[in-house]
Amino acid sequence: MSKKTRSTGISAALLSALFIGLAPVFGKAAMGPGHFSPFAVVALRTGMAALLLVLIISIFKRQFLYIYPAGLYGCLLAGALNGTGSIFYYVGLSKLNASVAQMLYALYPFFVAFWLQLDGQSPSKLTVIRIVIAGLSAFLLTKVETGNIDLVGVVFMLVSAALYALHLPVNQRVLYDVPAPTVTVYTLMAMSAIVVPAYFLFDRSWPVADAPWLPVLGLTAVTFFSRLMLFLGVKNIGGMQTALLGLGELFVAIFFSHLLLGETLTVYQWIGTAGLGCSLLMVWFEKPPEHPIHTQGLLSWLQPPDFPADFYKH
């Protein structure tokens, strides 16, 4: 792997974290009495992001719509997992303090390591150390007075984190030889196929006429760009490293929540910030990931066919 490819992957993962970190800020603003329900927020932001990406690719890069059957099945599975996880995320977010919700969701690198282990991809010793540092830092970053915690919300956020973590190794398999935009468009379409019917089945409520649409549009933009950058990162540096760099979203979420609420960081949060920063910077000491075709493991059925390597360049 070239330094340029690795740098591209790291930059993409950090940009994805930047966009994803804005999600709870926009989400909290969109939800509330007389505003959009969690189901409506998920359906609108995912559906609009998927539609926008399909239109752009259809007009400018139609060849990106090609994907081999096993890759398509992988994207559909990843989208179904992520779509279901999104529902759990926003329902959980509606029940919890935003900082607590982010702390719980920030546990997803632990789940990524677990799923990759089942797929026959053991993390390096340095990665394990970074996971531990990042986990402790995430706890300190969100160590604030929160009062009583909704246990249902806690369970929902943990389920969301586990499902989000599982969709990364699935897409990592497909991304070995398929461009990030192709994986993004089919994954978003599969997510929409989950969250839009869920809205009509379990909710169907609609906000009042003066409900704020700006946060929903912000979530749509965040979803659009974060998924493109996320899969570009996974393609170039792997799911585990992308997940760890993705914890940079905590910086973004806490920065904007404190900016909007006028609060200051606690001593624990400053320590957590320093620890998480160290974990993120240690990515430069990780060995570049290899892209072998695993014939065993949880996702061994995702094998690419033989087709021209430069197909997507034409």
C-alpha positions as CSV (number, residue, x, y, z in Angstrom):
1,M,0.0,0.0,0.0
2,S,1.4,3.4,-1.0
3,K,1.7,6.3,1.5
4,K,-0.7,8.3,-0.6
5,T,-3.4,5.5,-0.4
6,R,-2.9,5.2,3.3
7,S,-3.1,9.0,3.8
8,T,-6.3,9.1,1.7
9,G,-7.8,6.4,3.9
10,I,-6.9,8.2,7.1
11,S,-8.2,11.6,5.8
12,A,-11.4,10.0,4.6
13,A,-12.0,8.2,8.0
14,L,-11.4,11.5,9.9
15,L,-13.8,13.4,7.6
16,S,-16.4,10.7,8.1
17,A,-15.9,11.2,11.9
18,L,-16.4,14.9,11.4
19,F,-19.7,14.4,9.6
20,I,-21.0,11.6,11.9
21,G,-20.2,13.7,14.9
22,L,-22.8,16.2,13.8
23,A,-25.5,13.6,13.6
24,P,-26.6,13.7,17.3
25,V,-26.6,17.5,17.2
26,F,-28.9,17.6,14.2
27,G,-30.8,14.6,15.5
28,K,-31.6,16.2,18.9
29,A,-32.7,19.4,17.1
30,A,-35.0,17.5,14.7
31,M,-36.7,15.4,17.4
32,G,-38.9,16.7,20.2
33,P,-42.5,17.6,21.0
34,G,-44.3,18.6,17.8
35,H,-41.2,17.8,15.8
36,F,-40.1,14.8,13.8
37,S,-40.3,11.3,15.5
38,P,-37.2,9.1,15.5
39,F,-38.7,6.9,12.8
40,A,-39.4,9.9,10.6
41,V,-35.9,11.3,11.1
42,V,-34.3,8.0,10.1
43,A,-36.5,7.5,7.1
44,L,-36.2,11.0,5.7
45,R,-32.4,11.4,6.1
46,T,-31.6,8.0,4.7
47,G,-34.1,8.1,1.9
48,M,-33.1,11.5,0.7
49,A,-29.4,10.7,0.9
50,A,-29.8,7.5,-1.1
51,L,-31.9,9.3,-3.7
52,L,-29.4,12.1,-4.1
53,L,-26.5,9.6,-4.6
54,V,-28.4,7.5,-7.1
55,L,-29.1,10.6,-9.2
56,I,-25.5,11.9,-9.1
57,I,-24.1,8.5,-10.1
58,S,-26.7,7.9,-12.8
59,I,-25.9,11.2,-14.4
60,F,-22.1,11.4,-14.0
61,K,-20.7,7.9,-13.4
62,R,-23.1,5.3,-14.5
63,Q,-20.4,2.6,-14.5
64,F,-20.4,2.8,-10.7
65,L,-23.8,1.1,-10.7
66,Y,-22.2,-2.2,-11.8
67,I,-21.5,-4.7,-9.0
68,Y,-21.1,-8.5,-9.0
69,P,-23.9,-10.6,-7.3
70,A,-22.0,-11.6,-4.2
71,G,-20.9,-7.9,-3.7
72,L,-24.5,-6.8,-4.1
73,Y,-25.7,-9.3,-1.5
74,G,-23.0,-8.0,0.8
75,C,-24.1,-4.4,0.4
76,L,-27.7,-5.4,0.9
77,L,-26.8,-7.2,4.1
78,A,-24.6,-4.3,5.3
79,G,-27.4,-1.9,4.5
80,A,-30.0,-4.0,6.4
81,L,-27.7,-4.2,9.4
82,N,-26.9,-0.4,9.4
83,G,-30.6,0.5,8.7
84,T,-31.8,-1.5,11.6
85,G,-29.0,-0.1,13.7
86,S,-30.0,3.5,12.7
87,I,-33.6,2.9,14.0
88,F,-32.2,1.7,17.3
89,Y,-29.8,4.6,17.4
90,Y,-32.3,7.4,17.0
91,V,-34.9,5.8,19.3
92,G,-32.1,5.4,21.9
93,L,-31.0,8.9,21.3
94,S,-34.5,10.2,22.0
95,K,-34.4,8.5,25.4
96,L,-30.9,9.5,26.6
97,N,-28.7,12.5,27.2
98,A,-26.7,13.1,24.0
99,S,-23.3,12.6,25.7
100,V,-24.3,9.3,27.3
101,A,-25.7,8.1,24.0
102,Q,-22.4,9.0,22.2
103,M,-20.4,7.2,24.9
104,L,-22.4,4.0,24.5
105,Y,-22.2,4.2,20.7
106,A,-18.5,4.9,20.9
107,L,-18.1,1.3,22.0
108,Y,-18.5,0.0,18.5
109,P,-14.7,-0.5,17.9
110,F,-14.9,-3.3,20.5
111,F,-17.7,-4.9,18.5
112,V,-15.7,-4.4,15.2
113,A,-12.8,-6.3,16.8
114,F,-15.1,-9.1,17.8
115,W,-16.7,-9.4,14.4
116,L,-13.3,-9.3,12.6
117,Q,-12.0,-12.0,15.0
118,L,-14.9,-14.2,13.9
119,D,-14.0,-13.4,10.3
120,G,-10.4,-14.7,10.9
121,Q,-8.9,-11.2,11.1
122,S,-7.2,-10.7,14.5
123,P,-6.3,-7.2,15.5
124,S,-2.6,-6.3,16.1
125,K,-1.3,-5.7,19.6
126,L,-1.1,-2.0,18.9
127,T,-4.7,-2.0,17.8
128,V,-5.8,-3.7,21.0
129,I,-3.9,-1.1,23.0
130,R,-5.6,1.7,21.0
131,I,-9.0,0.1,21.6
132,V,-8.5,0.1,25.3
133,I,-7.2,3.7,25.4
134,A,-10.0,4.9,23.2
135,G,-12.6,3.1,25.3
136,L,-11.4,4.6,28.5
137,S,-11.1,8.0,26.8
138,A,-14.7,7.8,25.5
139,F,-15.9,7.1,29.0
140,L,-14.0,10.1,30.4
141,L,-15.2,12.4,27.6
142,T,-18.8,11.8,28.5
143,K,-18.4,11.7,32.3
144,V,-21.0,14.3,33.3
145,E,-23.8,14.5,35.7
146,T,-26.7,12.8,33.9
147,G,-29.2,11.8,36.6
148,N,-31.3,8.7,36.0
149,I,-30.5,6.7,32.8
150,D,-33.2,5.1,30.7
151,L,-32.1,1.4,30.5
152,V,-34.1,0.8,27.3
153,G,-32.2,3.6,25.7
154,V,-28.9,2.1,26.9
155,V,-29.8,-1.3,25.3
156,F,-30.9,0.4,22.1
157,M,-27.6,2.2,21.8
158,L,-25.6,-0.9,22.4
159,V,-27.6,-2.9,19.8
160,S,-27.1,0.0,17.4
161,A,-23.3,0.0,18.0
162,A,-23.1,-3.8,17.5
163,L,-25.0,-3.6,14.2
164,Y,-23.0,-0.7,12.9
165,A,-19.8,-2.5,13.8
166,L,-20.9,-5.7,11.9
167,H,-21.7,-3.8,8.7
168,L,-18.1,-2.5,8.5
169,P,-16.5,-6.0,8.0
170,V,-19.2,-6.9,5.6
171,N,-18.6,-3.9,3.4
172,Q,-14.8,-4.3,3.9
173,R,-15.1,-7.6,2.0
174,V,-16.9,-5.9,-0.9
175,L,-14.6,-2.9,-0.9
176,Y,-11.5,-5.1,-1.7
177,D,-12.3,-4.6,-5.4
178,V,-15.4,-2.4,-5.7
179,P,-15.2,1.5,-5.5
180,A,-16.5,3.3,-2.4
181,P,-19.3,5.1,-4.3
182,T,-20.7,1.8,-5.6
183,V,-20.7,0.3,-2.1
184,T,-22.2,3.5,-0.7
185,V,-25.1,3.7,-3.1
186,Y,-26.3,0.1,-2.7
187,T,-25.8,0.2,1.1
188,L,-27.8,3.4,1.4
189,M,-30.5,1.9,-0.9
190,A,-30.7,-1.2,1.4
191,M,-30.8,1.0,4.5
192,S,-33.8,2.9,2.9
193,A,-35.5,-0.3,2.2
194,I,-35.4,-1.0,6.0
195,V,-36.1,2.4,7.6
196,V,-38.8,3.7,5.2
197,P,-41.1,0.7,5.7
198,A,-40.4,0.8,9.4
199,Y,-41.7,4.4,9.5
200,F,-45.0,3.4,7.9
201,L,-45.4,0.3,9.9
202,F,-44.5,1.6,13.4
203,D,-45.1,5.3,13.3
204,R,-46.7,7.3,10.5
205,S,-46.8,10.4,12.6
206,W,-46.1,13.7,11.0
207,P,-44.8,16.9,12.7
208,V,-46.7,20.2,12.9
209,A,-46.4,22.6,10.0
210,D,-43.6,24.7,11.6
211,A,-41.4,21.8,12.5
212,P,-37.7,22.4,11.8
213,W,-36.7,21.0,8.5
214,L,-33.1,22.4,8.6
215,P,-31.8,19.8,11.0
216,V,-33.3,17.0,8.9
217,L,-31.6,18.5,5.8
218,G,-28.4,18.7,7.8
219,L,-28.7,15.0,8.8
220,T,-29.2,14.2,5.1
221,A,-26.0,16.0,4.1
222,V,-24.2,14.3,7.0
223,T,-25.4,10.9,6.0
224,F,-24.5,11.5,2.3
225,F,-20.9,12.6,2.9
226,S,-20.1,10.5,6.0
227,R,-21.0,7.2,4.2
228,L,-18.9,8.1,1.2
229,M,-15.9,9.0,3.4
230,L,-16.5,6.0,5.7
231,F,-16.3,3.4,2.9
232,L,-13.4,5.2,1.3
233,G,-11.6,4.9,4.6
234,V,-12.6,1.2,5.0
235,K,-11.3,0.5,1.5
236,N,-7.9,2.0,2.1
237,I,-7.1,1.3,5.7
238,G,-9.6,-1.4,6.8
239,G,-12.6,-1.5,9.0
240,M,-10.8,-1.6,12.4
241,Q,-8.6,1.4,11.8
242,T,-11.5,3.4,10.3
243,A,-13.6,2.5,13.4
244,L,-10.9,3.8,15.7
245,L,-10.4,7.0,13.8
246,G,-14.2,7.3,13.7
247,L,-14.1,7.9,17.4
248,G,-13.0,11.4,16.5
249,E,-16.7,12.0,16.1
250,L,-16.8,12.4,19.9
251,F,-14.6,15.5,19.6
252,V,-17.1,17.0,17.1
253,A,-20.2,16.0,19.1
254,I,-18.9,17.4,22.4
255,F,-17.4,20.5,20.8
256,F,-20.7,21.5,19.2
257,S,-22.8,20.5,22.2
258,H,-20.7,22.7,24.4
259,L,-20.6,25.5,21.8
260,L,-24.4,25.5,21.5
261,L,-25.0,25.1,25.3
262,G,-22.2,27.4,26.4
263,E,-20.7,24.7,28.7
264,T,-17.0,24.1,29.5
265,L,-15.1,20.8,29.5
266,T,-14.6,19.1,32.9
267,V,-11.2,17.8,34.0
268,Y,-12.2,14.3,33.1
269,Q,-13.2,15.4,29.7
270,W,-9.9,17.1,29.1
271,I,-8.1,13.9,30.1
272,G,-10.4,11.9,27.8
273,T,-9.7,14.3,25.0
274,A,-5.9,13.8,25.4
275,G,-6.3,10.0,25.6
276,L,-8.5,9.8,22.5
277,G,-6.1,12.1,20.6
278,C,-3.2,9.8,21.4
279,S,-5.2,6.8,20.2
280,L,-6.0,8.5,17.0
281,L,-2.4,9.7,16.4
282,M,-1.1,6.1,17.0
283,V,-2.7,5.1,13.6
284,W,0.5,6.2,11.9
285,F,2.4,3.4,13.7
286,E,-0.1,0.7,12.4
287,K,1.1,-1.6,9.7
288,P,-0.7,-1.1,6.4
289,P,-3.6,-3.6,6.0
290,E,-3.4,-6.4,3.5
291,H,-6.4,-7.3,1.4
292,P,-6.2,-11.1,1.1
293,I,-9.1,-13.2,-0.2
294,H,-10.1,-15.0,3.0
295,T,-11.6,-18.4,2.2
296,Q,-12.6,-19.0,5.8
297,G,-14.4,-17.0,8.5
298,L,-17.8,-15.5,9.1
299,L,-17.9,-13.7,5.7
300,S,-16.0,-16.1,3.5
301,W,-19.0,-16.4,1.1
302,L,-18.2,-12.8,-0.1
303,Q,-15.8,-13.6,-2.9
304,P,-15.3,-11.4,-6.0
305,P,-15.5,-12.7,-9.6
306,D,-12.9,-12.2,-12.2
307,F,-13.5,-9.0,-14.2
308,P,-11.2,-6.2,-15.4
309,A,-9.4,-4.4,-12.6
310,D,-9.8,-1.1,-14.5
311,F,-13.5,-1.5,-15.2
312,Y,-14.6,1.5,-13.1
313,K,-12.0,3.8,-14.7
314,H,-13.7,3.9,-18.1
